[in-house]
Amino acid sequence: MFVFVPFPTRPCFPRRCFFKFDSALSISHRTSVSTVRATSAASMETRTELSDPVLIDKEVNNIENILACSVCYGPLTAAACSGLSVESTKGYQLECGTCKKSFTGSESHLDLTISAGINNEESMPVTTEIFRTRLVSFLYERGWRQSFSAILGFPGPEKEFEFIKNFITPVLGGNIIDASCGSGMFSRIFAKSGLFSSVVALDYSENMLKECYAFIKEEENFPKESLVLIRADIARLPFASSSIDAVHAGAALHCWPSPSAAVAEISRILKPGGVFVGSTYIIDGPFSFMPFLGTQIEVAKKTIGGHIVLSERELEELCTACGLVDFRCLRNRRFVMFSARKRS
């Protein structure tokens, strides 16, 4: 029985990626699914252009003001108005003014899950639990994530960041959530870029957030004041509605138990004109003609609790169903990066 799991089944270490990406890549609207594919000359091209910019408030955002209770979405009040950043989460206390749920931070992150404070926490699907282990969290930036380049065609963090900037140009200067951030590879890039008023590194895995915190401590002159690490469920985001300028989810959607629930939450928290950009892999092309593929995928979903994407159209329909418009995407082999925005 053939079952394609949505992550490498064992740690793989870096290999050379035999595609060269064009740094002048631009991205645009499309009437049908537009893609960017590797050509025989090993470069990437695109067929579209950026839309008109969306005007946003470029003033510095206070992270405390965008937080909300994960139980009732009520506003949270801090016990002390000391400012929230990666350096201030230890002992940081918040309370919901509506349901009185309280949340407390650790040295590395602030836990805003519904289960915060519960000793016997519910278990999650395999695709969630595996990334909560110490071993996988340690290996993620030490070979695991890099293997995506050789296996699936991911271009690597530097080039992916350039693509992300192209997608979110209209909202640069605002706040951004790096959802399912893992060990914070892109969260740290976002914070160091100086392009955002504040950055939230968000993941369900405590160990991933601890790894992110450890990487931050190793860096000199890291802008810690603009970044905060938050533990949260992607299907129950602890942010006020219409409070976020951009949400990024890199190599994540295939691990979500319910992509529709997650994208609906992302749509809820985005400001009008806000942008969601994500990356995943697609099993299409020759794989589409495999006998009984649909049956195997259903078995895989039930076994591991993840999601396997079969087409770009599927991603577009997901975004549209959750109230997002102007879907765009680019491709390289199995890799796909896509974006959509909340209607203004």
GILIN-V693160 format. One record per residue. PHI is phi in degrees with one decimal (none if undefined). OMEGA is omega in radians with two decimals (NA if undefined). Layout:
PHI|OMEGA  PHI|OMEGA
This chain:
none|-3.13  -95.2|3.07  -128.8|3.13  -94.8|-3.13  -87.2|-3.01  -86.1|2.99  -163.8|3.11  -57.5|-3.08  -78.9|3.06  -150.9|3.12  -60.0|3.09  -121.5|-3.06  -107.4|-2.92  -56.7|2.97  -130.3|-3.13  -68.5|3.05  -94.0|-2.98  -90.5|3.04  -123.4|3.08  -106.1|-3.06  -102.2|-3.11  -78.3|-3.10  -68.0|-3.13  -92.3|-3.11  -56.4|3.01  -124.4|-3.02  -131.1|-3.07  -155.4|3.07  -64.0|3.07  -147.9|3.08  -93.8|2.92  -121.6|-3.03  -61.7|3.11  -97.1|-3.10  -133.2|3.01  -120.6|-3.06  -119.2|3.08  -68.4|3.14  -93.2|3.14  -65.1|3.09  -86.5|3.10  62.1|3.03  -129.9|3.14  -117.3|3.12  -128.8|3.07  -135.3|-3.02  -111.1|-2.99  -137.5|-3.08  -129.3|-3.13  -68.7|3.08  -78.9|3.12  -62.7|-3.11  -63.4|3.02  -98.6|-3.14  -76.7|3.12  -132.3|3.08  -74.8|-3.07  -89.8|-3.13  -67.1|-3.12  -63.9|-3.14  -90.8|3.01  -90.9|-3.06  -58.4|-3.14  -57.5|-3.06  -73.0|-3.11  -100.1|-3.11  -77.4|3.11  -143.5|3.13  -67.0|3.14  -74.9|3.11  -85.5|-3.03  -123.7|-3.11  64.3|3.06  -74.2|-3.13  -69.0|3.13  -104.3|3.12  -117.1|3.13  -82.3|3.12  -65.4|3.12  -140.0|-3.10  -85.9|-3.08  -101.0|-3.08  85.7|-3.07  -108.9|3.11  -153.5|-3.12  -62.6|-3.12  -91.1|-3.01  -115.6|-3.05  -77.1|-3.12  -62.9|3.14  75.9|-3.13  -67.2|-3.06  -121.6|3.09  -130.6|3.09  -136.4|3.10  -76.9|-3.14  -73.5|-3.10  -99.1|-3.08  -100.3|3.09  69.0|3.03  -63.2|-3.13  -112.1|-3.12  -134.4|-3.13  -131.5|-3.13  -92.9|3.03  -104.2|3.14  -61.1|-3.03  -94.4|-3.01  -157.7|3.07  -104.9|-3.11  -91.0|3.13  -116.1|3.06  -77.0|3.06  -60.1|-3.08  -83.4|3.13  -55.9|-3.14  91.4|3.12  -96.0|-3.11  -73.2|-3.09  -95.7|-3.06  -76.8|3.11  -64.1|3.08  -80.2|-3.13  -111.8|3.11  -58.8|-3.07  -55.4|-3.10  -64.9|3.05  -91.5|-3.05  -65.6|-3.10  -62.4|-3.13  -83.6|3.05  -90.4|-3.13  -74.9|-3.12  -66.0|-3.09  -64.3|-3.12  -65.4|3.11  -61.3|3.12  -67.4|-3.05  -80.6|-2.94  -55.5|3.11  -96.2|-3.13  -115.5|3.08  133.7|-3.07  -61.7|-3.09  -64.8|-3.13  -64.8|-3.12  -66.4|3.13  -61.1|-3.13  -64.6|-3.10  -73.0|-3.03  -84.5|-2.96  -117.5|3.14  94.5|3.05  -63.5|-3.03  -78.6|-3.10  102.4|-2.99  -59.0|-3.10  -64.5|-3.14  -70.0|3.09  -61.5|3.11  -63.6|3.09  -62.5|3.10  -64.1|3.14  -59.1|3.14  -59.4|3.11  -62.2|-3.14  -67.9|-3.01  -105.0|3.12  -47.0|-3.10  -61.6|-3.07  -117.4|3.07  -59.6|-3.08  103.7|3.11  -93.7|3.12  -89.4|-3.14  -143.6|3.01  -107.3|3.02  -95.4|-3.03  -78.8|-3.05  51.1|-2.96  -73.5|-3.07  64.1|3.13  -85.2|2.96  81.6|-3.12  -57.1|-3.14  -80.4|3.09  -57.3|-3.13  -70.1|3.08  -62.7|3.13  -60.0|-3.10  -64.4|-3.10  -74.7|-3.10  -70.2|-3.10  72.3|-3.08  -91.4|-3.06  -130.2|3.12  -70.4|3.07  -157.0|-3.11  -129.1|3.06  -113.1|3.02  -91.2|-3.00  -123.2|3.10  -156.0|3.10  -85.1|-3.08  -86.0|3.08  -62.3|-3.10  -69.0|3.05  -62.8|-3.14  -66.7|3.08  -66.4|3.07  -63.9|3.10  -58.6|3.13  -61.8|3.13  -64.6|3.10  -62.9|-3.14  -63.0|-3.12  -63.5|-3.13  -77.1|-3.07  -91.4|3.08  -82.8|3.08  58.1|3.08  -72.5|-3.11  -75.4|-3.03  -66.3|-3.07  -69.0|-3.08  -102.7|-3.06  -128.3|3.01  -136.3|-3.14  -103.0|-3.07  -130.2|3.01  -90.6|-3.11  -158.3|3.07  -88.3|-3.10  -60.8|3.14  -92.2|3.13  -150.3|-2.99  -74.8|-3.06  -86.2|-3.14  -135.2|3.13  -66.1|3.10  -62.2|3.08  55.3|-3.11  -119.9|-2.99  -117.2|3.14  -81.2|-3.09  -148.6|3.03  -127.6|3.08  -115.5|3.07  -136.8|-3.06  -91.6|3.11  49.1|-2.98  -127.3|-2.97  -55.4|-3.12  -68.5|3.11  -96.1|-3.11  -76.8|3.10  -59.3|3.13  -138.0|3.12  -56.5|-3.12  -65.7|3.10  -65.0|-3.14  -67.2|-3.11  -68.0|3.06  -62.7|3.09  -65.8|3.10  -60.2|3.10  -61.7|-3.13  -61.9|-3.03  -84.2|3.13  -68.3|2.98  -70.1|2.98  -55.2|-3.06  87.7|3.12  -67.6|-2.98  -119.5|2.98  -107.5|3.08  -129.1|-3.12  -139.3|3.05  -136.7|3.11  -158.2|3.04  -126.2|-3.11  -122.1|3.05  -97.1|-3.14  -137.4|-3.12  63.7|-3.11  -59.0|-3.12  -63.5|-3.10  -63.5|-3.07  -99.3|3.13  -68.2|3.13  -60.9|3.06  60.7|-3.12  -59.5|-3.12  -58.4|3.12  -64.3|-3.14  -64.2|3.14  -66.0|3.11  -62.4|3.09  -62.7|-3.13  -63.0|-3.14  -59.9|-3.12  -69.4|-3.09  -76.3|-3.02  -107.4|3.09  75.2|3.12  -103.5|-3.09  -136.9|3.11  -111.3|-3.09  -89.5|-3.08  -105.9|-3.11  -162.8|3.04  -65.3|3.13  -59.0|3.12  -60.8|3.11  -65.8|3.12  -62.7|-3.14  -64.7|3.10  -62.3|3.13  -63.6|-3.13  -62.0|-3.14  -62.4|-3.12  -98.3|3.03  85.7|3.13  -101.6|-3.05  -127.6|3.09  56.6|3.12  -64.5|3.07  -139.4|3.09  -156.9|3.03  -136.9|-3.05  -131.4|2.85  -149.6|-3.05  54.5|-3.12  -79.2|-3.11  -64.3|3.00  -140.1|2.95  -118.3|-3.05  -138.5|3.07  -146.1|3.02  -156.3|-3.11  -124.3|3.08  -79.3|-3.09  -56.3|-3.13  -73.0|NA
